[in-house]
Structures are given as structure tokens and as C-alpha cells.
Amino acid sequence: MKKQKRDMHERAFARGYRAGVERRSKDLAPPGANREDWLAGWRTGRSDNWDGYTGVSGIHRMVV
């Protein structure tokens, strides 16, 4: 089994980060245990978006 499938907290953070960079609403956060990790990623992604880390300039900051 791949690591990304085992570590659900890191995966939720990465998905939240992508949603934040793409300027999606935080209302899309999943309910349940991973919500806090998703929201932490969303906040980081929104911050990076506001700082101008979008497109090619922000690809190195993207969590994979």
C-alpha cells in the first residue's frame, strides 16, 4: 500500500492546500476527523495564493 493512502492527515492537508491555492471555499472541508488538517492546508494555500505563489512560481511549494 502506498504511503499517501496510509497517512490520511497528510493527504487531507494536501487536498486542503490545493483547494486554498485554487481559491475554493473552505465550506468544502470534509466532515469528520480530517477536517482540521484540511482546514490547516486550506489556510496555508490561501496564504500562498495571497503572497503570489500561483502558477509556475508556486509549483515548488505545492504539496504532492
BELFENMO-V83478 format. One record per residue. SS is DSSP state (alpha for helix, beta for strand, coil for the rest). NEAR is the number of other C-alpha atoms within 10 Angstrom. D_CENTER is the distance of its C-alpha to the mean C-alpha in Angstrom with 2 decimals. Layout:
ss->{SS,SS}
near->{NEAR,NEAR}
d_center->{D_CENTER,D_CENTER}
This chain:
ss->{coil,coil,alpha,alpha,alpha,alpha,coil,alpha,alpha,alpha,alpha,alpha,alpha,alpha,alpha,alpha,alpha,alpha,alpha,alpha,alpha,coil,coil,coil,coil,alpha,alpha,alpha,coil,coil,coil,coil,coil,coil,alpha,alpha,alpha,alpha,alpha,alpha,alpha,alpha,alpha,alpha,alpha,alpha,alpha,alpha,alpha,alpha,coil,coil,coil,coil,alpha,alpha,alpha,alpha,alpha,alpha,alpha,coil,coil,coil}
near->{5,6,9,12,10,10,10,14,16,19,20,23,24,22,19,30,28,20,22,25,24,15,14,13,10,15,8,12,18,15,10,7,11,16,17,17,22,28,23,17,25,28,19,19,28,23,15,18,17,13,10,12,18,16,11,7,9,14,11,10,12,14,15,12}
d_center->{22.21,19.23,17.21,13.84,15.73,17.13,14.27,12.51,10.82,9.14,8.34,6.95,4.70,3.84,4.12,2.78,1.57,4.30,5.73,6.14,7.62,9.55,10.84,10.60,11.92,10.59,13.51,11.71,10.26,12.17,15.28,16.28,15.51,11.78,11.25,11.18,8.52,6.22,7.71,7.51,3.85,4.88,7.94,7.20,5.91,8.99,11.05,10.68,11.56,14.46,15.59,16.00,13.59,13.50,15.15,17.09,16.92,13.20,13.11,13.93,10.91,8.51,7.34,9.51}
